[in-house]
Amino acid sequence: MTNGIRKLLLVSCSATLITGSPALAQHGHGEDEEHGKPAAFVMPTTYKAAVKEIKYRLHEIAELIEDNKLAKVHAQADVIQKVGRVLGQLALKDGSGVPKEAVKDINLAGKDLAARFDAIDKAGDSGDMAGTRKAYEGMVTVAATLQKYAGPSTYAEAVEEIQHRLGEVAELIEAKNLEEVHAEADGIQSTAAMIGQLAAKDGSGVPKDAVNVVTAAGNDLAAKCEAIENACEAHDQATAKKLNDEMVRTAATLQKYVSAAYQCPMKCEGEKTYSKQGKCPKCGMELKTRT
């Protein structure tokens, strides 16, 4: 992908379903003559889920821009606007991960994102590709400030984050978009640096005698991030690919300590997981392996 466009993880969150017209499949696009039907989504109830939702919608906008479907940007930007308005409230919640002194900045960033809706909406409606892309890039910049306090809080989440980003790096290298690897490598590096601490937590699923192995693997990944960034800056695709392959193998070491977890496919209970298969106590659907 080009111009900083990234695939993002699908959001996992829970609350009231928001719809503006006949319900659509979650995270799907509808169509009408101008904007497309309002996107159905589940309003996040946690700060982390809200940030994931915003990132997901930005990814959707990026794909619409690439496909030159500018009129459909409206529905995705509208979700960002709605979620942006509640970020400050979610950041204030106990356990949000946002320090009290940072809540004001988060609130302002959320309002900034919401305020940018008009610009991207007008640009999209008028078919202004350059204007839509500029507005999108401004939203990406603001959203990046939110991620600082929305990182993984469990060992399993950290491993999932690393593997996702390694997949992104592989795609960027294959597409020869080496200049975009930097952001993904930075994300891997920051997560890898904390993997040992998360592994040492009670309930992480990592045996005590394996914490040192996990920590060493994290340090190895972090060090390789520096190397892969250097290779990409030198436009050395072969070396970058070799390093990414090595990082994937190291990440496999981390994966074997991730316990299987099951959750409702409709996220009725948000991020709650179960160690065994069964039925969701809320809707009765079969629990699925957490992805």
Secondary structure, DSSP 8 states (H G I E B T S, - for coil): --TT----------S-EE-SSS---TT-----SSS-S---EE--SSHHHHHHHHHHHHHHHHHHHHTT-GGGHHHHHHHHHHHHHHHHHHHHSTTSS--GGGHHHHHHHHHHHHHTHHHHHHHHHTT-HHHHHHHHHHHHHHHHHHGGG-S--SHHHHHHHHHHHHHHHHHHHHTT-GGGHHHHHHHHHHHHHHHHHHHHSTTSS--GGGHHHHHHHHHHHHHHHHHHHHHHHTT-HHHHHHHHHHHHHHHHHHHTT----EE-TT-TTTT--BSS--B-TTT--B-EE--
